[in-house]
Amino acid sequence: MNTKELEKQTNSLEKTVHDLAIISREDYRLAEGLTKDCIELEEKIKGFFESAKKAAHDAHKKVVAMESNQLSPVTKLKQLLKTKMTGYIELENAYTDGVNAFQTAVKTAESALEFADNEELAELLEYAKEKARLGRDEVLPQEFLSDALETLRKVESFTGYQEEVKKEDTGLRKLTASYRIESVNFGELLKAVVDGKAGGDWVHLNESAVLASAKGKETQEEVDKVFAGTGIKVIVERSLR
């Protein structure tokens, strides 16, 4: 058996099937026989290519495994570097943002003190000036930033308005935010969709589970009863297997 013989059988069967018009019981029986011929020819074709497919599959698996073994340590090294770099960038950004927040607090307090004396605000001003002069090695960046934002918040409580903190370019790579879903309360989510607080496309439909519920129902009416009031419409279609 080779591909030319298989093609010859396929061409012969193809002509017979295309020329067949089923208008009688005899034609129908002939079609049943031809269907069996198609199934037998399918098995022959699958059998012919099976060994080649298996060899190709095994070779592919082997190459993929070799590639994975080579890539794995390098990928881990790259990820480790990115983690270390991210940590450094976060600290540098925190320090820079902290300095900018203290400087904003200084400007805000100075502007406010031009119009009215306030001892507490004056103390905050001196505190912010002192902190804004600190170098990177003199602070713990995250704590420094928290202190700066809290100081600015206190200054703003006297002025009654908020100042935008300038974002300065540190010359380092920009950090990109990524997100993952930790858990979902579907009852609460569905209510939020109904109330318009969440998008309808947030609810993922499990199509396999839905269709499994229709299994065994013979008529469209029976299927409609299963999904009545759910907003889901399932259609029964019949065809030969």
C-alpha positions as CSV (number, residue, x, y, z in Angstrom):
1,M,0.0,0.0,0.0
2,N,1.3,3.4,-1.0
3,T,-0.1,6.9,-1.5
4,K,-0.8,6.4,-5.2
5,E,-3.0,3.4,-4.5
6,L,-4.8,5.3,-1.7
7,E,-5.4,8.2,-4.1
8,K,-6.7,5.8,-6.8
9,Q,-9.2,4.4,-4.3
10,T,-10.2,7.8,-3.2
11,N,-10.8,9.1,-6.7
12,S,-12.9,6.1,-7.6
13,L,-15.0,6.5,-4.5
14,E,-15.3,10.2,-5.1
15,K,-16.7,9.8,-8.6
16,T,-19.2,7.2,-7.4
17,V,-20.5,9.3,-4.5
18,H,-20.8,12.5,-6.6
19,D,-22.7,10.6,-9.3
20,L,-25.1,9.1,-6.8
21,A,-28.6,10.5,-6.4
22,I,-30.6,9.1,-3.6
23,I,-34.2,8.8,-4.9
24,S,-35.1,5.3,-3.9
25,R,-34.7,2.7,-1.1
26,E,-32.1,0.9,-3.3
27,D,-30.1,4.1,-3.7
28,Y,-30.2,4.6,0.1
29,R,-28.9,1.1,0.7
30,L,-26.1,1.8,-1.9
31,A,-25.3,5.0,0.0
32,E,-25.0,3.0,3.3
33,G,-22.6,0.7,1.6
34,L,-20.5,3.6,0.2
35,T,-20.4,5.1,3.7
36,K,-18.9,1.9,5.0
37,D,-16.4,2.1,2.1
38,C,-15.5,5.6,3.1
39,I,-14.9,4.4,6.7
40,E,-12.7,1.5,5.6
41,L,-10.7,3.9,3.3
42,E,-10.3,6.3,6.2
43,E,-8.9,3.5,8.4
44,K,-6.4,2.5,5.6
45,I,-5.2,6.1,5.2
46,K,-4.8,6.6,9.0
47,G,-3.0,3.2,9.2
48,F,-0.7,4.2,6.4
49,F,0.4,7.4,8.1
50,E,0.4,6.2,11.7
51,S,4.0,5.0,11.9
52,A,5.3,8.2,10.2
53,K,3.2,10.4,12.6
54,K,4.4,8.5,15.6
55,A,8.0,8.8,14.5
56,A,7.5,12.5,13.9
57,H,5.7,13.0,17.2
58,D,8.4,11.1,19.1
59,A,11.1,13.2,17.4
60,H,9.3,16.4,18.1
61,K,8.9,15.5,21.8
62,K,12.6,14.7,22.1
63,V,13.6,18.0,20.5
64,V,11.2,20.0,22.6
65,A,12.5,18.3,25.8
66,M,16.1,19.1,24.7
67,E,15.2,22.7,24.0
68,S,13.4,23.0,27.4
69,N,16.4,21.6,29.2
70,Q,18.7,24.1,27.6
71,L,16.3,27.1,28.0
72,S,15.2,26.4,31.6
73,P,18.4,27.6,33.4
74,V,18.8,30.6,31.2
75,T,15.1,31.6,31.6
76,K,15.4,31.3,35.4
77,L,18.5,33.5,35.4
78,K,16.7,36.1,33.3
79,Q,13.8,36.0,35.7
80,L,16.1,36.3,38.7
81,L,17.8,39.4,37.1
82,K,14.4,41.0,36.4
83,T,13.3,40.4,40.0
84,K,16.5,42.0,41.4
85,M,16.2,44.9,38.9
86,T,12.5,45.4,39.8
87,G,13.4,45.6,43.5
88,Y,16.1,48.2,42.8
89,I,13.8,50.3,40.6
90,E,11.1,50.2,43.2
91,L,13.5,51.5,45.8
92,E,14.8,54.2,43.6
93,N,11.4,55.3,42.6
94,A,10.3,55.3,46.2
95,Y,13.2,57.6,47.2
96,T,12.7,60.0,44.2
97,D,8.9,60.1,44.9
98,G,9.6,60.8,48.5
99,V,11.9,63.7,47.8
100,N,9.3,65.1,45.4
101,A,6.6,64.8,48.0
102,F,8.7,66.5,50.7
103,Q,9.5,69.3,48.2
104,T,5.9,69.7,47.3
105,A,5.1,69.9,51.0
106,V,7.7,72.7,51.4
107,K,6.3,74.7,48.6
108,T,2.7,74.3,49.8
109,A,3.6,75.2,53.4
110,E,5.6,78.3,52.3
111,S,2.8,79.5,50.1
112,A,0.3,79.1,53.0
113,L,2.5,80.8,55.6
114,E,2.8,83.9,53.4
115,F,-0.9,84.6,54.3
116,A,-1.1,83.4,57.9
117,D,1.2,82.3,60.7
118,N,0.7,78.8,62.0
119,E,3.2,77.3,64.4
120,E,2.4,73.7,63.6
121,L,2.5,74.3,59.8
122,A,5.9,76.1,60.3
123,E,7.2,73.0,62.1
124,L,6.0,70.8,59.3
125,L,7.8,73.1,56.8
126,E,11.1,72.8,58.6
127,Y,10.7,69.0,58.9
128,A,10.0,68.7,55.2
129,K,13.0,70.8,54.3
130,E,15.3,68.7,56.4
131,K,13.9,65.5,55.0
132,A,14.1,66.7,51.4
133,R,17.8,67.2,51.7
134,L,18.5,63.6,52.7
135,G,20.5,61.5,50.3
136,R,19.6,58.0,48.9
137,D,22.0,56.2,51.3
138,E,20.5,58.0,54.4
139,V,17.0,56.6,54.1
140,L,15.0,53.4,53.8
141,P,13.1,54.3,50.6
142,Q,9.7,52.8,51.3
143,E,9.5,54.3,54.8
144,F,10.9,57.6,53.5
145,L,8.1,57.7,50.9
146,S,5.4,56.9,53.4
147,D,6.7,59.6,55.7
148,A,6.8,62.1,52.8
149,L,3.2,61.4,51.8
150,E,2.0,61.6,55.4
151,T,3.8,64.9,55.9
152,L,2.3,66.3,52.6
153,R,-1.2,65.1,53.8
154,K,-0.8,67.0,57.0
155,V,0.4,70.2,55.2
156,E,-2.6,69.9,52.8
157,S,-5.0,69.6,55.8
158,F,-4.0,73.2,56.7
159,T,-4.3,74.6,53.1
160,G,-7.5,72.8,52.2
161,Y,-6.3,71.7,48.7
162,Q,-4.1,69.0,47.2
163,E,-0.9,69.5,45.2
164,E,0.1,67.1,42.5
165,V,3.4,65.4,43.3
166,K,5.8,65.6,40.3
167,K,6.9,62.3,38.9
168,E,10.6,62.5,38.0
169,D,12.3,60.3,35.4
170,T,15.0,58.2,37.2
171,G,16.5,57.0,33.9
172,L,15.6,53.4,34.8
173,R,13.2,51.1,33.1
174,K,9.5,51.7,33.6
175,L,7.7,49.1,35.7
176,T,4.6,47.7,34.1
177,A,1.6,46.6,36.1
178,S,0.2,43.1,35.7
179,Y,-2.9,41.6,37.2
180,R,-4.3,38.2,38.3
181,I,-7.6,37.1,39.7
182,E,-7.2,35.6,43.1
183,S,-10.7,34.5,43.8
184,V,-14.3,35.1,42.6
185,N,-17.6,35.2,44.4
186,F,-19.9,34.4,41.5
187,G,-23.1,35.3,43.5
188,E,-21.7,38.7,44.2
189,L,-20.4,39.0,40.6
190,L,-23.7,38.1,39.0
191,K,-25.5,40.7,41.3
192,A,-22.9,43.3,40.2
193,V,-23.6,42.5,36.6
194,V,-27.4,42.9,37.2
195,D,-26.8,46.2,39.0
196,G,-24.6,47.5,36.2
197,K,-21.4,47.6,38.4
198,A,-19.6,44.8,36.4
199,G,-19.5,44.0,32.7
200,G,-21.5,41.1,31.4
201,D,-18.4,39.8,29.7
202,W,-16.8,39.3,33.1
203,V,-18.9,36.1,33.5
204,H,-17.4,33.3,31.6
205,L,-19.9,30.8,30.2
206,N,-18.8,27.1,30.6
207,E,-20.3,25.9,27.3
208,S,-19.5,22.2,28.0
209,A,-21.4,22.3,31.3
210,V,-24.4,24.1,29.7
211,L,-24.6,21.6,26.8
212,A,-24.3,18.6,29.1
213,S,-27.5,19.8,30.8
214,A,-29.3,19.4,27.5
215,K,-28.1,15.9,26.8
216,G,-30.8,13.3,26.4
217,K,-33.5,15.8,25.5
218,E,-35.1,14.9,22.2
219,T,-37.2,17.9,21.3
220,Q,-36.7,21.7,21.2
221,E,-39.5,22.0,23.7
222,E,-37.8,19.7,26.2
223,V,-34.5,21.7,25.9
224,D,-36.3,25.0,26.3
225,K,-37.8,23.8,29.6
226,V,-34.3,23.1,30.9
227,F,-33.0,26.6,30.3
228,A,-36.2,28.5,30.9
229,G,-35.5,31.8,32.7
230,T,-31.7,31.5,32.5
231,G,-31.2,33.7,29.5
232,I,-29.6,30.8,27.6
233,K,-31.0,29.5,24.4
234,V,-29.8,26.0,23.2
235,I,-30.8,24.7,19.8
236,V,-31.3,21.0,19.0
237,E,-29.9,20.1,15.6
238,R,-29.9,16.6,14.1
239,S,-27.4,15.2,11.7
240,L,-25.8,11.8,10.8
241,R,-22.7,10.8,12.7
